[in-house]
Structures are given as structure tokens and as C-alpha cells.
Amino acid sequence: MSPKSPSLLQGTLDLIVLQLLKAEPTNGYDLAQRIETISHDALSINAGSLYPALYRLEARDLIRANWEESKTGRQVKVYSVTAAGRKELLAQRDEWAKFAGALSAILKTT
Amino acid sequence: MSVIGQARTWLRSVVLRRRIEREMHEEMAAHIEQAAQRYEARGMNTREAQEAARREFGNVAVIQEQSRDSRGARWIEQTASDLRYAVRYFARTPLTTLTIVLTLTLGVGVNSAAYSLWQGVNSRPPRGVPDDSRLVAIRGKQSSVVNGSVSTSQRPLSARELTAYHNNDAFSDAAGWIAREVTLDSASESGSIQTALATFVTPNFFTTVGVPLAAGAGFIDRRFSTSGTAAEMSAVISNAFANRTYGSPQNAIGKRFKVNEQLLTVVGVTSPEFSGVPSRNYDTMLWIPVSAFRLIEPREASYATSDSGYFYAAARLAEGFAPQRATVVVDRIARQFNSRYATWDDYKNDGADVVRMRGQYGTLSRSQQAENLYGTLALGALDLVILLVCTTTVSSLLVGAAVSRRHEIGVRLALGASRARIVRQLMTESVLLALIGGAGGLAVFVVVSRTFAERYLDLDLSPSWSTIAFTSAIAMLTACMFGVSPALHATRAGLSSTLKESGSNVTSRSRLQRLFVTAQIALAQPLLVCLGMFSILILNEFSRNQTDRELEDQLIVANFNTWVSRENADGANSLGQIKSRLAALPEVVGVAFNSQGTRTTPIELTSDAHPSEIARAQGVEIQSRSVAADYFEMMGVSVVTGKIPADLNVPVQIRRSGLVTVMSPPRSERRPITVSTSFARAVFAEQNPLGRTFCINRCRSEATTYEIVAIVADHSGSDREAPDHAALQVYPPMLNAAMSSSLLIRTRGDAAPFIPRLARFTRAVAPRIPIVSISTVGETNRAGRQKTQTIAGAATGGGVITLLLGCVGLYAVVALAVGQRRREVGIRIAMGAMPAQVVMLFFKSGLRLSLTGMAIGLPLSAVLLRVLGTQAGFPATNTPVLIASIGVIVTAVAAIATWLPARRAAGVDPLVALRAE
């Protein structure tokens, strides 16, 4: 994970990957690009964090991979979310919402 | 993730390892290529774009490693690669690997055997009996006070007591048996007569114990009865007996043979595995309905109506009864019976208990329990010693191997492998070796137990799952014991010195190996001493000349059951009649009443002897055996001086109750004795020994004093088992020769063909005196010698293997030292040292190691020899010679094992050795 500001909170990478892959199945490179674009360059995920996360999620059956042809004609590994991954995503989103709510409540205190 | 999901991931990572790796490479290459295309689109040239893309991606190898880790089955891949590495290493060093595997095979095999033996004795049912938790033994108990301490032993049950158990609700069934030695005449071989162990059983015996018959329908009436109204003259015979005598079990059914002169019909044959309950060291050959007992053993006919203890019992627990609960029931019942056996003399009925039926049946007495405990401990200790010897050998080899791999390990450490990773690699090798050795040990044990052990022991030794689990555990334990410390040592080195092979750290690393080798040599010696002791005993045995061998083949020992004749006036002195009728036969040279057994003891001269004689007598051990007056003439032993004393008719008090007969002659009187020439010379030197007196063992107030009245020429005593040549012979006269139940018969030629005729003859002369056993002395002695040879063979094998293992270790230590100190040797030679001096340097250090081992091992050997030697009849005077000889042998072999690798030091080329710097 890049030290670029703001730093990614521990454990949120899995949530980000699951959310984006649910929106659209894609390969590792495009996924990294989309994180940067969507976060307006605020988040940058390097390969050293991304690929271990992808393999970990694949080993846990939360995402699956298929080899497909890219726009440039190259074979790329495209990841998509499994049913178990969707369930996990919902659970993680709930967790995150609770955490964010709690944090903003704290930050509103004067 | 679920367990199944985890397992699937592990399986996938093993099976699809290559594909997964390839895909990972391709995926990352595609990532970099896409990034490069992006940079190119921004205006960079191809080369710059690719470089920028690679920079952005990061270290591909590191990311791949992290990705592998995150897949979750990394350890499988690493283990697989460790195993591949280990196999490659073993292939490079086949000799070391083979030595290690064979050593482990030995260690694990011995331990499996010991475990199975323990299991066969303590936790398995007797051979051929199905393992059933409901099958139990009911054991009567009795206690007596001996020398102030209470001793508990097993009490046979009376018929009434057994019936009470059978009728109790705690058991669904109960059976009893009486074991007796009987004479068996199978009539298939003309005149063949043999002694057999027969078990008189209640007719429900086989159904209670749950042993199926291999052939035949079994007894006609199978209801429980301790006597029966009519005698059923039938028998179930053992499978071995059926095959031996009738060719096959089926063929045996309906055949008839005589037991103690009573005709029985074969109605069943047991399965090949079953050899009786309880297990014994000899096979039960016959199971006869107890109703026939009164006809076959008429002297004990009154048992059924008495309360005497005769029966041993097995039972099946009823539903809802555990052995503990049943014990409460039987103990209460047992105390209501005041069986005669239990109340005789000092014995007190001490109730009864119920235990699961196991290979070893009935070990109640404290002394037996102690003996078992000692036996188990001795077995365990022996095991431990062997395992330690094996482990230390393997360990010293591995330390050597690990140290010689310092450079390779150094390179791996330098390339970034962690110390834990290297230790794991070395441990994987150890575990793999242990598993191969363990499998080998198990295989050897299975073969040995099938081939030999079950032939000699009536125990179920077949390997079970628990044997395999135990073997694996031992193998793993051994792996940890021999693998951990070399692995830790090998990886502790300073990297630079390791890579330079500068030779520092040598001392610390080889210290461990030296310790192992010293321990090994120390442990090898006690085993070698055992070997030496048995070898000397065998040599003594074989040193007997051919005449003796001829003589022992001319002698027959016939044992009779003389109780009938004693209890009936018409049969009085029947053995005397047999003796005189036999002596008149043309084939017979002579017949003498025979006494069983000899004993080896010290002697003490009476106080009137000269001090020098008393001193000489102190070191003397005699072998004493009472003989009848006509013994010497029959054996052709000449009388040197004096007159052979006649047999003594000392009034003997005979007490008999249940199974025990006690004959006690009065003591404290002076009796005449015959001694051998060498005894006379050893104690009295040139003095005339006639009329001199001594006591066998010690002269205490109640001891009998013997007065020498005759001296006979030395004779080797070929009529006895395992004679001891070092002992000096004395011959007290036989007391009450007419009460003897054994005859010693000398024939003119070979005695073996005469045996059937002798059996027929005695049966014709005295039909009421059955022969219990009959055999030539040669036959008995040969069996004894064979047993001694087997034990000696095993000891020899063990000793030689241990010595070899010790030497392998020693060789490894010196070879390692030479290898490690090549640079130092190179400098010494460059400085002008002579090759011989360098060789001596290593030779001395190796020898010092073996001498240290010997210094520890020799006292151990002396203790062992003292303990074992007394039991095996090993003369104490030979002890120092034996220990010294073993010391010389160990030193010589150790010197060779040291010299061979030390010579290599002389061949070190200083240029090559120093170039490493």
C-alpha cells in the first residue's frame, strides 16, 4: 500500500477489492487503475499489496478467476466475486458503516 | 474457510503447483506489459516505458514470494521441496544414508519387538482367543506370612467354589480347568510315548472362552459340570498335534490314543493359533472333559468330593457387570469357602478377583509382580540402551554430515534463507530417514516375529495398529533426538568463516559428536561383555570330548509317576522291581536311581581343618548332586580311594496337599560323601582327604556335615544338563533311593532306538506306574545346548553390531576432524611437520575418545557381569580376564577405526588446503 495520503486503513483492501470486483469483473492491473481513478488518486495500491490480497481472497473462495482476452488481444486473468464473496462484502460493509458512524460521532464532539 | 475448503486448497497447491506458478508469472507479466503500454501512450519510448512499468510494479520475485505465502499452502510446497532436496542429498551420500537407515532399522525394530512383547503379555488375550471385553479370569487368592511379610499368590478353586461362580448372576458362563502332565501314546508310531500337557476342562470350556474348533464337533455334553456322572472319554487336540500325528485336523477326528493308559477318542481339533489358556511356554496338546479326570489321574480321584483347590477359571461377564463389580461378588463368595488347600499350613484364603483375560494369566504374588516389574524394567532398559546407541551413532553421523555441509548451508544463509528454514530442511531429512528406518524396523520385526518369536513364545505378537503407531512415535522421537541438535549446530556458524572454510567453530561443533561417540563406546562394552560371557560358556560346552558325547547318547533318563505304587501296598517298591528287571536286559549296562538337578554352591570346612585349607576352601565352588551307590560303577568311574557309601535310608517326612509335595529329611547329622579328585586336590592339596569334614554352603547349627569317605576320578558328568567344568564335583549319597521316581539307564549302544522297547517293557512289568517322560541324556543336552547357542548367537550378533556402530561413529568423528582441520594440517605440513606426526595427532585424539568411553564402560561391564554371571553360572575367576579381553578388543577395533581416517591427514596438500584463504 502506498504511503500516499490518506493511508489505507488496515483490512480495508479486501473490502475495496470485493466492492470493485462486484461492480465489474476485471484483471489485477485494471483493478489497481480503477482504485486510483475512483479515489481521485487519493489511494494507490501497489502490486506487492494487490496480488497477495487477490490470491488470499481466491484461496478463501471469495473471488474466482478466469483467463480472458483483453482489448489488446492479450490473455489476462479476470477476477469476479463469488456468492460467498458477496456475503462477505455485505458483512464487511456493515462493519465499516458501524465503524465510520462511530468515528464520525466521535469527531463531532466539541 | 471450512476444513474441506482448506484441504482442497492444499491439494490444489500440490497437484496444480506448476500450473499455478505459470499462471502467476503470466499474470504479473501481463500487468507489467499493460503498465508499459500506458507509459508508451504518454510518449515514452518502448524501453523507457518497460523500465518505468517494472519500477512501478516492484521486485517481482519478492511479490511472487508474498503471493505464494498468501495462498495458504506454502508449507506443503516447502516440505515437498525439502523432501526433493533431501532425496538428492541422500543420493549424493549413499553410504552414510545406508548406515543411518540400517542403524535406525535396528533401533526401531528392537523397540517394536519389546513393545509387542509387553503388549502380548499385558494387554492382549492369549493367542487364538478372540479379544472380548466380557471374557475374564476368576483368580482365587491366598496369602501367607513368610519371614514376617505377607505374600499373596494364586489359589486354585475347589469344585464347589467354581460351581458357585458358574451359578452366580455376575457371569453368563464360567468354565474351569486342571492342567496336568500326562503320558501320551498315540499308537500311530509303534510304541511312541511322550509327555504332554493335558488340560481337563469343564465341558463348556470352548464356548466360554470363545475358541472355535478347526475340525470336529467337540465334546458330546457341553453343559457345565465339575465331575460329570459318566466319564466322557474324548479329547480335543491341538492343531499341531493333529498335523504331526494324523497328517491333518480332519484326518484326526475319530482317531483313538491312550493317555495314562486310558483310551480316548479325538472329537475336535483347535485352530492353529490356539495353544491354551493360560499361555505357557509349552503347548497344551489335549483338552479332556473333566469327567475323565478320575480315570486318567486315579491318584487324585477324590478331588470331586473334596474342597481341595484344583481349578483355574475363565468366565463371561453378564450384561451390566464390569470386572470391578464382579470382583466384589466373587470375593464375597470366595470367603465362604474354606478350601483345604488354602487353609493348609500357613496359607490363608484371601478371597478372589476378576480380571480381563490376558496373555499372562494370574500374577498375584508380590514376588511375581516384582519379577514382572523387574522384567519390564530390564526390557525397557535394554531397549533404551539399544535406542541410545543407535541414536548416538546416527546423531554423530548427522553432525559429521551437517558440519561437512557448512559451506552449502553458508551459501543458502547468504542467499537469504532464514536459520529456521535451514533447520527445517535438516529436520525434514532426519524425519525422512527415521520414517524409512521405522518402516524397515517394522518389516524386520514382522518377519522375525513370524519366523521365530511365535514359535518359542505363546503370545500374540502380530503387529497391530498400536504397534505401527508406537513404531512411528519411536521413529519420530528418534528423529527429534538425533536431528535437532546437529541442525542447530550446523546453522550456528558465523557466515564469513563458514564460507571461507577457515575452520573456526570446529571445536564447539564436534564436541557434541565426541560426546555421542564416547557414550556409544561406553554403552557398547556391557553388550560386548555379555557376548564374551556367552562365548566362553559355549566354548566350555563344546570343549567336551567325543567320548562324553558318546556316553550321553548311551544314557536314558526315565521319570515315572510313582504315586500309585506308594498309595497301594501291592505296588510298593515297584520302581525297584523295574530297576532290577531292566538291569537284567542284555542291552542294558546298568540302572541307577536318579536324582534330578545339581546345584552349584560354595563350601565351608569345619573348624578342625588347617587354616590354609580353610583359606583354599573359601574360593571353591562345588557342584553337588546326590547319586545312588551303583551310579559310579554304571558310569565307569573308578574309585581312587575309600569306599563308596551306600544309599541312606533317612526317615523323610512327606507332606502332600493339593498340588504341593514337600519332602523334608531331618538335618544336623553327619553323612558320608564322595568327592572328585580335583576337589580333593583343590582343598586338601597333598593331605589325605579321607575322614575330613565340610558343609555344603555354610556350617550353621542346622547344616548337615559331610565326611569324605571316598574319592573318585574326575568325570565330566555327561549325564546332567549344562555341566559346569569350573565347578568341582561332590556326590552326597542318595536319601531314600527307593522313593526316587526316576531311573538312569545306560545301554550298550545308542540308547535312542531302545526307548520304545523300554516303554513297552516297563508297562508290562509295572502297568500301574506310568512313565511321565523318557528321553536320552544326549537329546536333553542337545536341546539345552541349542538354546544356549541361540542366546549366544543373539548376544554375538548384538555385540558385533554395537561394536560396528561404535566404530562407524568413531570413524565419522576422526574423518570429520581431519576434514575440518585441513587448513591447519596444510600449515603444519608447510611448516615442516612430518606426515606421520600429523597422523599421530588425529590418531591420539581419536584414541583418547575411545579410552574415555572405555573408562566409563568397563565399570558398567563389571557390574553387569556380576549380576548376569552369577545367574548364567559364569565362574567369577574369569571375570577380570574377560573384561580385560573386551578392553583389548575394543581398543584394537577403535584404533583401526581411528587410524583409517587419520591417515588421510597425511595426504593433505598444503597448497590446496591453503588456497581456500
Interface residues (C-beta under 8 A of the other chain):
Chain A: N27 G28 Y29 D30 N46 A47 G48 Y51 P52 A53 Y55 R56 E58 A59 R60 D61 W67 S70 T72 R74 Q75 V76 K77
Chain B: M1 G5 T9 E23 E26 E27 M28 A30 H31 E33 Q34 A35 Q37 E56 F57 G58 N59 V62 I63 Q66 S67 D69 S70 R71 G72 A73
